[in-house]
Amino acid sequence: MDERLQKIIAHAGVASRREAETMIREGRVTVNGRVVSELGSKADADRDHIKVDGKLISQAEPHRYIILYKPKEVMTTVSDPQGRRTVLQLVRGIRERIYPVGRLDYHSEGLVLLTNDGELAFKVSHPTHGSVKTYHVKVRAVPEDRVIDKLQRGITLDGKRTLPCEIERLKTTSRADDEGNSWFEVKLREGRTQQIRKMFQAMGHPVMKLKRVAIGPLSDPKLTPGVWRELSKSEVKMLATMKDAKPKAAPRARRAPKRQVSHKKPAAVSKRAANARATAKPGAKKKAASGKTPARGASTSTKKRSASRR
């Protein structure tokens, strides 16, 4: 059955789907000897000969899911050109070709997921699927509330605005709330390079310590630096069925109900108006109907004319 090429590569455990797309664009993938560089290309894993960097892709391996507590000064990559230690060197005895999902910078510590399941790796790493990463962060000094509010709404880093995030103050290193250094819990939906460090640095509070304590619903406070374990079936299911949990919008202020205006005249007013019409003089009604008002001083001028005639 024909499937998208990046999906076949991810299922074979070569790389994540996003990394497979990069490989295709760079012309590192061939199908039956022909270089394929279009992302929409399809192939049949059972029938076609698919190679990545000249190596033939074998049948899909059994999926493996590993959670590792990465120590500081370890690279979250498959290999490192500078010869630094990587997370794969901490995971021994795994035959399948696994790789880390996402990045955790060199000087940070905490949980890292490793797998050869490309579909799940894409779901966990992509922000549109609601994979929230939780971090505990120690920063210098005590940021004001307005600073934290600004970071939560989003700031511009490297010409691009950060997505809204959740930041909760945990404690300070001093007995007083406004002295010493501060610990925060930060929940992010996106994973830019050293994003949390850059966010607090931009506000004048550089990060002193940073550790990832949860990946979506997955956490394990018992793990220590350098220790790893396989995920249980229930944990894998939790990651696979994650739903986008966008923050709820602030509730709108309730409008006061409109007052219904009555077009009926009050009974007392109607009765007074009826009495006034009944007692009005007949002449007044005719004058009102004609709409003409007698000119002032008309009777005086008539008297003067009659006097002159005499």
Phi, psi and omega in degrees: 000134180287134176224163176299141187298320181294330178290321178296317180297319180294318180295330180284355178081016181284318182194173174289166182297322179294317178294324178296323177297321177296318178300319180294313181298327181278000178075027182266001183244135176235147175236115182055041176085356182252130180292132179243124182235006179260132185292335181278001184292146179236160179205170178248115184297331182277337187250321185272153175264107183251126181236143174239120184055036177084358181256130181289133178282129178269180178299154183302136180276160172300140182287138176235143182226118185230137173249129184234140170267105182284127175284172174294158175058042173228135182278136177269061180219169177287320179213165180224124181296338180271000177080014178284157182293142181243167181295330180293334178287346178270344183253105183254155174082014179257116181286320184294154180273090181266166180210156180285145178262115182077188182232151169224120193298163190305320185268001179258164179229169176131195190284136175226135177264133175237136183199170170242016177266100185296323181295314180293322179300319179295317181297318182288323186275339185272130184294336183290346181265006175078023179280094182276128176260133183250133183231148168253125191232130174255125181238159181286136178068194183237102180297144177289160181300323181295329178293315179295320178299319180295317179296322180294323180287331181118139177231167180270122177236127179054039176081005181226138183281138178283153177288154175303145180221174179248130179228124180237130179286127181264305183191172172241161182279355178250163177294327179277146182289340184249021180229161178080205177253170190235146172249134178230153168256123183242131177243119184244148173259339180247165184224062176291160181298121179050041186298312183296318178300317181291323180299309182287328177297320180297335181262008176085019180229081184299148180282133179259324178217147179211128177218139178272126184249350179202146174239103187059233180275001188265125176208161178200092182293348181278341180290141178243164183308128179090353182262144180220165176205164176280147176284148174282165179299323180292325178291320177297319179295321178299316180293321184288335184251018179300139176246154180294114182253069182294146179298139182292141177288150180298136182295140180287147178294134181286131179278146177292140180298142181293140177282129179280123182270125179274133179266004178273139178284144176301149184300319182295319181293317180299321181293320180294321180295321179294318178296321180295319179293324182291326184267357181293146179290147180300321181296322181297325180293321179293318179298319180295322181291322180289331179079004181262138178249127181299140181291145179290143176080011181295317182294325181294316180294325179295318178297319181296318181295319180294327181288324180290328180291327180292000000 
